[in-house]
Amino acid sequence: MEPLELGKFVVQLLTWFWDRCTLFTECNQGQAVIKKRFGYPIQWRTKPRWYWKCPFIDMFDKVDMRKRYAQFNAHSFYDMNQENGIIVPYNILIDFQVEYQIINPLVIYDACGYMEGEDIALSYVNNIVHSYLSQLIQEKGVGLSYQDVVSFISSIVEELHHDRYSYDDELKYDDAFLDKKRSRIDLKSCISINDVVITSFDKNISLRTTV
């Protein structure tokens, strides 16, 4: 084994051993600490303080619960003449910024174990907002206006915004390892979309309106 590979292996081994030997971990403001027993999440808390665990049996994961921002765009082609079977491209470009946050950190898990939580949240936000906007574009077609988009975005935020969980809500997710009563987590209830801001709206590439 090469010295560099041996060094990496030793570091990984020490990290693995340290993670399992530690008794406490600190939850900072804006974080959630998840306690796992033999790899199964049994408890999560967001209150900033120190939390304890049983060495070798329990492990901690941490999830960023702060607000996040992402920039997206929606691009659609509208079929203007379906009766004659002629597809005429009509460009609709909508650039938008989304403010979102994870409110239930169990979203990073599935039935098989650990998943990449940040990618899940970003993918969910991207897919669901694009899905809603696609429905609007198909419904309005060439008659789509900037005001239509703004009104529709307001209804999306109203539907997909969720308040942060209280301490009592967190207690509801406490789960003994042997019981494993927790069902699969619904993404929609775990990720809150707080705001969507339209940064540009184009119905024609040559006529661009930026706000």
C-alpha positions in Angstrom: 0.0 0.0 0.0 1.3 3.4 -1.0 2.2 5.8 1.9 -0.5 8.3 0.8 -3.2 5.6 0.7 -2.0 4.2 4.0 -2.3 7.7 5.5 -5.8 8.1 4.2 -6.8 4.7 5.6 -5.4 5.6 9.0 -7.2 8.9 9.1 -10.5 7.2 8.1 -10.0 4.5 10.7 -9.3 7.1 13.4 -12.4 9.2 12.3 -14.6 6.1 12.4 -13.3 5.1 15.8 -13.7 8.7 17.2 -17.2 9.0 15.9 -18.2 5.9 17.7 -16.3 6.5 21.0 -17.6 10.1 21.6 -20.3 10.5 24.3 -21.6 14.0 23.3 -22.1 16.3 20.3 -23.1 19.9 20.1 -26.1 21.2 18.2 -25.5 24.7 17.0 -28.1 27.3 16.0 -29.6 26.4 12.6 -28.7 22.7 12.9 -30.6 19.5 13.7 -28.9 16.6 15.5 -30.1 13.1 14.6 -29.3 10.2 16.9 -29.0 6.8 15.1 -29.0 3.5 16.9 -27.3 0.8 14.8 -27.9 3.1 11.8 -31.6 3.7 12.4 -32.7 7.2 13.4 -34.4 7.2 16.7 -34.5 10.9 17.7 -33.8 14.4 16.4 -33.6 17.7 18.1 -32.9 21.3 16.9 -32.5 23.1 20.3 -28.9 24.4 20.6 -27.2 22.4 23.4 -25.1 19.3 24.0 -26.6 15.8 23.4 -25.3 12.5 24.6 -25.2 9.0 23.1 -24.1 5.5 23.9 -20.6 4.8 22.5 -20.4 2.3 19.6 -24.2 1.8 19.6 -25.3 5.3 18.7 -24.1 7.7 16.0 -25.0 11.4 15.3 -25.8 13.0 12.0 -26.2 16.8 11.6 -28.5 18.5 9.1 -28.4 22.2 8.1 -31.9 23.6 8.8 -31.1 27.2 7.8 -32.8 29.0 4.9 -31.3 28.3 1.5 -31.6 30.0 -1.9 -31.4 28.6 -5.4 -31.8 30.1 -8.9 -33.8 28.2 -11.5 -35.3 28.8 -15.0 -38.2 27.3 -16.8 -38.1 26.9 -20.6 -41.2 25.7 -22.5 -42.2 25.1 -26.1 -45.9 25.7 -26.8 -47.7 23.8 -29.6 -49.6 26.6 -31.4 -51.3 24.4 -34.1 -52.2 21.0 -32.8 -55.1 20.5 -35.3 -52.8 20.4 -38.3 -50.2 18.4 -36.5 -47.6 21.2 -36.9 -45.5 21.9 -33.9 -44.5 25.6 -33.7 -42.0 26.4 -31.0 -42.9 29.3 -28.7 -40.3 30.3 -26.2 -41.3 31.0 -22.7 -38.4 31.7 -20.3 -39.1 32.3 -16.6 -36.1 32.8 -14.3 -36.9 32.6 -10.6 -35.2 32.4 -7.2 -36.5 30.1 -4.5 -36.1 30.4 -0.7 -36.5 27.0 1.0 -35.4 25.1 4.1 -35.6 21.7 5.6 -38.0 21.5 8.5 -37.8 17.8 9.2 -34.3 16.4 9.0 -35.5 12.8 8.6 -36.0 13.7 4.9 -32.3 12.7 4.5 -33.2 9.1 5.2 -35.1 6.4 3.4 -35.9 2.8 4.2 -32.4 1.7 3.2 -30.4 4.3 5.3 -28.6 7.5 4.7 -29.2 9.7 1.6 -27.7 13.0 0.5 -30.1 15.4 2.2 -29.0 18.6 0.4 -29.4 17.0 -3.0 -32.8 15.7 -2.1 -34.0 19.1 -1.0 -32.7 20.9 -4.0 -34.0 18.3 -6.4 -37.5 18.4 -4.7 -37.7 22.2 -4.9 -36.5 22.2 -8.6 -39.0 19.5 -9.7 -42.1 20.7 -7.9 -41.8 24.4 -8.9 -41.0 23.4 -12.5 -44.0 21.1 -12.4 -46.4 23.8 -11.2 -45.1 26.3 -13.8 -45.4 23.8 -16.6 -49.0 23.3 -15.7 -49.5 27.1 -15.9 -47.7 27.4 -19.2 -49.8 24.6 -20.7 -53.0 26.1 -19.4 -52.3 29.7 -20.5 -50.2 29.2 -23.6 -49.5 32.3 -25.7 -51.8 34.3 -23.4 -49.6 33.9 -20.4 -48.7 37.2 -18.8 -46.2 38.3 -16.1 -49.1 39.0 -13.7 -50.4 35.4 -14.3 -47.1 34.0 -13.2 -46.9 36.3 -10.1 -50.4 35.3 -9.0 -49.7 31.6 -9.6 -46.4 31.8 -7.7 -48.2 33.3 -4.7 -50.6 30.3 -4.6 -47.6 27.9 -4.9 -45.9 29.5 -1.8 -49.1 29.5 0.1 -49.6 25.7 -0.5 -45.9 24.6 -0.1 -44.9 26.8 2.9 -44.8 25.1 6.3 -44.0 26.4 9.7 -40.9 25.0 11.5 -41.6 22.1 13.8 -42.1 22.8 17.5 -40.4 20.8 20.3 -43.6 18.8 20.7 -43.6 18.0 17.0 -40.1 16.7 17.3 -41.1 14.4 20.1 -43.7 12.8 17.9 -40.8 11.4 15.8 -39.0 9.7 18.7 -38.7 6.0 17.8 -37.3 3.0 19.6 -34.9 0.9 17.5 -36.9 -2.2 18.0 -40.2 -0.6 17.2 -39.2 1.1 13.9 -42.7 2.7 13.8 -41.6 5.5 11.5 -43.1 5.2 8.0 -41.5 6.6 4.9 -41.2 10.4 5.1 -43.2 12.6 2.8 -40.9 15.2 1.1 -43.7 17.7 0.9 -44.1 17.8 4.7 -40.3 18.0 5.3 -39.3 20.9 3.1 -40.8 24.3 3.2 -40.8 26.7 0.2 -40.9 30.1 1.9 -40.7 32.4 -1.2 -40.4 32.4 -4.9 -39.2 35.5 -6.7 -39.5 36.0 -10.5 -36.3 37.5 -11.7 -37.1 37.6 -15.4 -40.0 36.8 -17.7 -39.7 36.3 -21.4 -42.4 35.3 -23.9 -40.0 36.0 -26.8 -36.3 35.8 -26.7 -36.0 39.0 -28.8 -38.3 40.9 -26.4 -36.9 40.5 -22.9 -38.5 42.0 -19.8 -36.3 42.0 -16.7 -37.6 42.9 -13.3 
